[in-house]
């Protein structure tokens, strides 16, 4: 079956019972995850048997689970191919790229930036937390702050992060980098830290109302076009890097002024 998933199931969804309809809604909301799941994994996420999942795919009109997955893969691929030309092949993406980066800097509140710089002058221990997409930015931030003489630490693995839960104190600073601001692992870790301490939380996220922003003492927004292709997140990290570097440069400038006095 080479049809689009929505086209393929258009006439069969009316025959689904309540349980099957919930499964169908889950597939619609999580298509990009489900397309990479084995039947055992999909069944476990729904607390159902593999037999129930197999019957569900047949009721949708597919020959079996493999046919169902192939249709999801085709649909996801077609969606990516439709989205990419709008962003890249217009020929004006370089203009949008620069405009997004500049907008990220333009909306930075000078008062908020000064407040963060003042906190940096107190020389807090800095813990840098990221989601999977911002991992390399976290590595760069660690090098930046260590180079400035800070005790800065970026946990590279889940094990290293786990060991930090009871080490972070009130006077410390967490810098959390997540474009979505909704990474569950990151949010859960910060909430666990907050059970025993209240370090200053500085976050950089996209411009919307997200869980990470709501937890933060200071938040800076980034603007960029979201690009996903073949299960890869190619969204630019440049605006986030620019914000981090600008905070560092402002800190360096105020240190220089202080030394001249």
Beta strands, then each sheet from edge to edge (+ up, - down):
strand 1: 126-130
strand 2: 152-154
strand 3: 173-177
strand 4: 200-206
strand 5: 218-222
strand 6: 228-229
strand 7: 232-233
sheet 1: 2+ 1+ 3+ 4+ 5+
sheet 2: 6+ 7-
end
